[in-house]
């Protein structure tokens, strides 16, 4: 059977070809005016066929070509005006080296080594951005040793456990006169250790007690309530070298370091009453004034016993409410504790801070009071003073039963002390 197939005329074919050409030109023109990247369109099917991978990012293209490549606007990650900064802080209490502690660290050679004293607490200072303590002794090997003059080897072992800096403004810092203070400063500087609480005679903005930690500026200020009898015997000029607990001066110093760019301010007052847990009204009033002036942390020492902790919230000059963490006393980190068990229990403060450069405010993400205990160990007839983490049950279990009970009582004492209402 014959079938007649319809034939397409030449004119019709030309018309269809012209129509396809017009549509193609129109699509091409629309792509151009829309700003689309034709090369990307061409690459996409190939990339998808080879493993469903997205187009390479700018950094990847730069590695391949050696030239920077612009990232399309739609793929850029929005950035904020400022990034949050984190700082981890660890702070111990008073370090006071009595004759009994010094003798316990003397080797048969006649030299001194304190590594054994601190070996059980070295891990408390690991992974911290800044670590501090209060040093209530000078270190001058050219002067007779005493209760407030220790061998310079003490500084080596304090550095070895991870301490970075020391508050020096205490009542005993001038017990060996201005010369003793200068000897201590020289030994600290020789070891790359920081110190605070001393008025430099040629203070400039570069000499301010400000450290750069993780890209932010941290100021550390330290003051003492007064001096011992030996310290009072030195000249008034020499006493003026040590920063004293005068509120006008403290508030002025806080304002000065803030003006110099300090973004976090730590104040370490040497105050309170020996062996007294209670926080006086004067201490609390001073803490509030410091907080309102711009102090973010207030870390006290001197009483040799742990006192209350609290978080203050005060309005500052910028009109915003700011939090300030106050530890009225960190207790002792090393002291001859035979005078009473309350002196044997101290603490190491661990705090993780967050700073927001946009709002210029500090937040406290974590804070923990780690109790420590100071005890006298014996190797034969030789006594050895040691410091232990009172939460480290593995090490505590190796002590005698009496010592284990004492360490646990000490930890409970610290817990109760920090929970007391100031």
Protein Blocks (a to p, Z undefined) as FASTA:
>chain_A
ZZddddddfklmmmmmmmmmmmmmmmmmmmmmnopafklmmmmmmmmmnnopacddfklm
mmmnopacdddfklpccddfbdcddddddddddddddfklmmmmpcfkopacfklmmmmm
mmmmgoiabdcdddfbdcdfkbccdfkbccfklmmmmmmnopabdcfbdfklmmnojklm
mmmmmmmmmnopacehiacfkbcfklpccddeehiacddddddfbdcfklmmpcfklmmm
pccddfklmmmmmmmmmmnopabdcddddedjehiabdcfklmmmmmmmmmnopabdcde
hjopacdddddddddfkopacdddddfbgbjfbdcfklomklmpccdddddddddfklop
acdfbdcddddddddddehjbccdddddfklmklmmmpcfklmmmmmmmmmmmmmmmmpc
ZZ
